[in-house]
């Protein structure tokens, strides 16, 4: 039986412009099993999970659970947990971290401020390599566990990465998927070699385009435009490009996106939406579908 990852790869489906959208990530350590909706289907108090979900709604903050790679004891007892805040705006990307006894305290954070890039003094600055977060939640899709967990274990064993498993990054059919913080670039169909190249580049604030799904700070048209300009102009510094403006065209299926460089250059990018054909499973347990494909069809220098 073909899996969603096999079907997507065989059809040559591009991974670009498929990243989850979040300007800021709130990551909460929660060992043990995760359900399909992990915030309310794990050893985290479901009431806390619902409160965090409500607090984050519409703020640009995405909440997810994380755990260290390896075997996960099904512990019912309360324990102190690591928490990360990661903001992904170019030129202002940061990670803050703390260790808490009660995750309920996180619901008191100012989520609107977090989404806007203000951490409000939460925790301390994270010191160390970029975070490598590999989706491994088999309850959402078995491909995430089958392909993601070996990658997360490999990165943890390498000793050169701060590797974690994460509950959901979207795009099961691109497993293994990996998010890199603080810059917010997500990758698909990741193997050990690509992951290590991506993380080595991220240490010096650079972006690898191979396998890149996009930067979570941008919506999907912005992701497509950012990646297209990087490829055309050979830009790899994470903070060099900013999506300044995205305008939906009257046809309902395209956008004009303005991308600006810190050196003063700018590009107008036309992004077009089409339906991926032929139909394919977007997840292993789901029906056949034609997911939206966003493609940069024209890139023009401005000025």
BAVEX-564905 format. One line per 4 residues: number of its first residue (from 1); their letters; for each residue x, z, y of C-alpha. Coordinates in pm, 1 decimal. Layout:
<pts>
NUM = A = X:Z:Y; ...
</pts>
This chain:
<pts>
1 = XXXX = 0.0:0.0:0.0; 141.9:-105.0:336.0; 191.6:168.6:595.1; 129.2:131.2:966.7
5 = XXXX = 504.1:129.1:1035.8; 564.3:-143.9:777.5; 286.6:-362.5:916.1; 405.9:-320.2:1275.7
9 = XXXX = 766.9:-398.7:1188.4; 677.0:-700.7:975.6; 469.4:-840.9:1262.3; 757.6:-788.1:1503.0
13 = XXXX = 543.6:-580.9:1738.9; 742.4:-491.8:2053.0; 781.8:-122.1:2128.3; 820.6:-162.6:2505.7
17 = XXXX = 558.4:-6.7:2736.3; 405.3:214.9:2466.2; 539.5:558.4:2566.7; 313.3:857.6:2624.2
21 = XXXX = 259.0:926.4:2993.8; 378.1:1260.7:3133.8; 578.1:1347.6:3441.7; 645.7:1695.4:3302.5
25 = XXXX = 657.0:1820.1:2942.2; 576.6:2177.5:2840.4; 722.2:2238.3:2494.3; 640.6:2555.9:2301.3
29 = XXXX = 824.2:2662.1:1988.7; 580.9:2715.0:1702.6; 724.5:2728.0:1348.1; 508.4:2686.7:1041.7
33 = XXXX = 249.7:2417.6:969.1; 85.7:2199.4:1231.7; -262.5:2053.4:1211.3; -376.7:1717.5:1340.7
37 = XXXX = -457.2:1875.9:1677.8; -160.3:2108.5:1679.0; -246.6:2315.6:1987.0; -552.5:2449.0:1804.5
41 = XXXX = -438.4:2384.9:1447.6; -121.5:2589.2:1401.3; -15.7:2954.6:1402.4; -49.3:2944.1:1781.5
45 = XXXX = -365.5:3128.7:1886.5; -631.0:2852.2:1917.2; -771.0:3016.6:2230.9; -427.0:2990.0:2391.0
49 = XXXX = -401.4:2627.9:2282.4; -737.4:2545.5:2439.1; -643.7:2726.4:2761.4; -317.4:2532.2:2789.0
53 = XXXX = -495.9:2203.9:2721.1; -748.0:2275.9:2998.1; -478.2:2389.5:3241.9; -273.9:2072.1:3190.2
57 = XXXX = -564.6:1828.3:3217.1; -512.6:1581.7:3500.9; -190.5:1742.6:3626.5; 70.4:1507.7:3479.9
61 = XXXX = 185.0:1780.6:3238.5; 178.2:1718.6:2863.3; 183.9:2019.0:2629.0; 332.9:1993.1:2280.1
65 = XXXX = 460.5:2222.5:2007.2; 816.0:2204.4:1877.0; 1015.7:2356.9:1592.3; 1366.7:2331.8:1459.7
69 = XXXX = 1421.4:2073.5:1182.8; 1423.0:2200.4:825.0; 1195.0:2405.3:605.6; 922.2:2585.7:795.9
73 = XXXX = 817.2:2927.4:672.6; 442.9:2983.5:707.9; 482.5:3298.2:919.6; 171.0:3474.3:1044.6
77 = XXXX = 352.6:3741.4:1241.1; 409.6:3717.5:1613.8; 759.0:3624.3:1723.3; 942.7:3536.4:2040.1
81 = XXXX = 942.9:3164.6:2099.6; 1157.7:2921.4:2296.0; 983.3:2729.7:2574.1; 1109.5:2424.6:2762.0
85 = XXXX = 983.7:2262.7:3079.9; 1115.0:1911.3:3133.5; 1049.1:1705.0:3446.8; 1118.4:1333.1:3414.8
89 = XXXX = 1111.1:1184.0:3766.6; 1415.4:960.3:3833.2; 1683.1:1131.3:4038.6; 1504.1:1465.7:4001.4
93 = XXXX = 1494.8:1516.6:3625.2; 1549.5:1872.4:3503.2; 1495.0:2109.9:3212.8; 1411.5:2479.7:3244.2
97 = XXXX = 1391.4:2715.0:2948.7; 1281.0:3067.8:2862.2; 1201.5:3281.2:2559.2; 857.6:3443.5:2554.3
101 = XXXX = 677.0:3692.8:2334.6; 328.9:3570.6:2428.2; 249.9:3202.1:2481.2; -69.2:3306.4:2663.4
105 = XXXX = 148.0:3379.9:2966.8; 206.0:3005.7:3006.5; -156.3:2945.7:3104.7; -81.6:3129.3:3431.2
109 = XXXX = 168.1:2863.4:3540.5; 81.9:2634.3:3831.1; 34.9:2314.8:3631.9; -29.9:2097.0:3937.2
113 = XXXX = 303.4:2207.1:4084.0; 479.5:2149.2:3751.6; 343.6:1795.1:3735.8; 467.5:1735.8:4090.2
117 = XXXX = 819.5:1850.3:3998.6; 824.2:2214.1:4115.2; 913.1:2460.4:3837.7; 833.2:2765.3:4050.1
121 = XXXX = 1135.6:2955.8:3924.7; 1032.9:2940.7:3559.7; 1311.2:3052.0:3326.0; 1662.3:2924.5:3383.4
125 = XXXX = 1825.9:2583.1:3394.0; 1890.3:2446.1:3046.2; 2261.7:2415.0:2976.6; 2369.9:2183.5:2699.7
129 = XXXX = 2310.2:1832.8:2568.4; 1984.2:1644.8:2626.4; 1690.9:1743.3:2406.4; 1616.4:1509.1:2115.8
133 = XXXX = 1251.7:1548.7:2012.8; 1143.7:1361.7:1699.2; 775.4:1332.2:1607.9; 720.3:1472.7:1257.8
137 = XXXX = 352.1:1571.4:1242.1; 232.7:1426.7:913.0; -117.5:1562.0:972.1; -159.5:1304.0:1247.7
141 = XXXX = 3.9:1027.1:1045.4; 208.2:1045.4:729.5; 464.8:798.0:866.5; 569.4:1056.2:1126.1
145 = XXXX = 664.2:1301.6:851.7; 807.5:1049.1:606.4; 1030.5:880.3:863.1; 1064.0:1142.0:1135.8
149 = XXXX = 1170.6:1449.5:943.2; 1481.6:1288.7:786.7; 1591.5:1166.5:1131.6; 1541.2:1510.2:1288.1
153 = XXXX = 1738.9:1670.4:1003.7; 2020.5:1417.5:1044.6; 2046.4:1486.6:1417.1; 2045.2:1862.5:1360.6
157 = XXXX = 2316.2:1834.2:1095.9; 2535.3:1619.5:1322.3; 2592.7:1916.2:1552.5; 2606.1:1693.5:1860.2
161 = XXXX = 2240.9:1708.9:1959.3; 1984.9:1971.2:2058.7; 1735.5:1843.2:1802.2; 1373.5:1951.8:1762.1
165 = XXXX = 1065.4:1832.0:1581.7; 763.1:1769.6:1806.6; 392.9:1744.8:1732.0; 293.0:1414.7:1890.9
169 = XXXX = 448.9:1127.8:2086.9; 190.2:859.3:2011.4; 260.8:525.9:1846.4; 268.5:633.6:1480.7
173 = XXXX = 334.6:273.5:1381.5; 673.2:289.3:1556.8; 800.2:588.1:1354.2; 1050.5:740.5:1372.4
177 = XXXX = 980.8:802.8:1741.4; 1200.8:1015.0:1966.2; 1167.7:1154.7:2317.9; 1481.3:1235.9:2518.1
181 = XXXX = 1463.0:1499.9:2791.3; 1516.8:1541.5:3077.6; 1484.3:1169.4:3148.1; 1164.2:1111.8:2953.9
185 = XXXX = 1260.4:787.8:2780.8; 1093.7:745.3:2441.6; 1225.0:534.7:2153.2; 1069.7:373.6:1847.2
189 = XXXX = 1192.0:262.7:1502.9; 1487.7:495.7:1555.5; 1763.3:530.7:1297.8; 2052.6:774.4:1310.1
193 = XXXX = 2290.1:530.9:1475.7; 2047.9:436.2:1753.2; 1955.9:801.2:1812.2; 2319.3:901.3:1854.3
197 = XXXX = 2385.3:608.8:2090.6; 2081.8:703.8:2300.0; 2183.2:1069.9:2318.7; 2545.4:991.2:2400.1
201 = XXXX = 2429.8:768.8:2687.3; 2186.6:1033.7:2809.8; 2471.4:1284.7:2841.8; 2601.0:1074.1:3131.9
205 = XXXX = 2260.9:986.4:3276.7; 2236.9:640.7:3125.5; 1956.6:458.8:2945.8; 1981.7:254.1:2625.5
209 = XXXX = 1728.0:-29.6:2617.1; 1743.3:-98.7:2243.0; 1427.0:44.2:2088.4; 1308.8:186.2:2423.0
213 = XXXX = 933.8:238.6:2459.5; 950.0:339.5:2825.9; 984.8:632.1:3063.5; 704.4:885.0:3042.0
217 = XXXX = 700.5:935.4:3420.5; 539.4:591.0:3456.3; 207.9:452.5:3342.4; 227.4:167.4:3094.0
221 = XXXX = 249.7:-114.8:3353.1; 526.8:81.8:3524.6; 707.5:127.7:3193.6; 699.1:-247.0:3129.9
225 = XXXX = 828.5:-321.2:3480.4; 1104.6:-59.9:3470.2; 1238.3:-191.6:3139.7; 1216.6:-555.6:3252.8
229 = XXXX = 1418.2:-490.9:3569.8; 1676.9:-288.2:3379.0; 1721.9:-574.1:3132.4; 1738.4:-843.7:3401.4
233 = XXXX = 1966.1:-661.2:3647.4; 2177.3:-470.3:3394.1; 2078.9:-129.1:3533.1; 2145.3:163.0:3299.3
237 = XXXX = 2165.3:466.8:3531.1; 1850.6:674.3:3478.6; 1795.4:759.9:3844.5; 1863.8:414.1:3986.2
241 = XXXX = 1511.3:269.7:3958.5; 1175.8:395.6:4082.1; 831.4:243.6:4036.3; 707.0:243.5:4394.4
245 = XXXX = 368.3:79.7:4359.2; 135.1:-48.3:4087.7; -159.2:-266.1:4189.9; -421.4:-387.0:3943.7
249 = XXXX = -505.6:-753.5:3993.4; -871.1:-867.9:4021.4; -854.3:-1038.2:3680.6; -855.9:-694.9:3515.7
253 = XXXX = -571.5:-784.3:3283.5; -258.6:-783.0:3497.7; -70.9:-575.2:3752.8; 178.9:-627.0:4033.1
257 = XXXX = 446.3:-356.6:4011.9; 710.1:-290.5:4276.1; 1036.3:-149.3:4138.2; 1301.1:-26.9:4381.9
261 = XXXX = 1673.3:43.1:4332.5; 1856.6:320.5:4515.3; 2094.0:55.4:4655.4; 1807.8:-109.4:4847.9
265 = XXXX = 1722.2:-391.0:4610.0; 1362.3:-432.9:4494.5; 1166.4:-647.6:4251.3; 802.7:-748.3:4218.8
269 = XXXX = 708.4:-754.3:3851.4; 395.5:-914.9:3708.1; 275.3:-728.0:3399.9; 10.8:-884.3:3179.1
273 = XXXX = -204.6:-724.5:2909.7; -292.9:-902.2:2588.3; -431.1:-798.3:2250.0; -176.3:-782.8:1968.5
277 = XXXX = -262.7:-1034.4:1699.2; -327.3:-1042.9:1409.6; -505.8:-707.5:1363.8; -291.6:-430.8:1218.3
281 = XXXX = -335.9:-57.8:1140.2; -247.9:156.9:1441.9; -222.1:453.6:1206.0; -215.5:480.6:829.9
285 = XXXX = -565.8:626.8:802.4; -722.6:416.7:1074.9; -898.3:78.8:1077.5; -730.4:-245.9:1170.8
289 = XXXX = -697.1:-288.2:1544.4; -551.5:-508.6:1815.7; -356.6:-265.0:2036.1; -297.6:-362.9:2396.8
293 = XXXX = 41.0:-523.4:2457.3; 184.2:-505.8:2809.7; 445.9:-767.3:2891.9; 646.8:-833.6:3206.0
297 = XXXX = 578.0:-1204.5:3256.1; 755.8:-1253.3:3589.5; 1025.4:-1066.6:3782.6; 1101.0:-1169.7:4142.8
301 = XXX = 1353.9:-1019.3:4383.3; 1192.7:-891.2:4703.6; 1354.4:-950.5:5041.5
</pts>
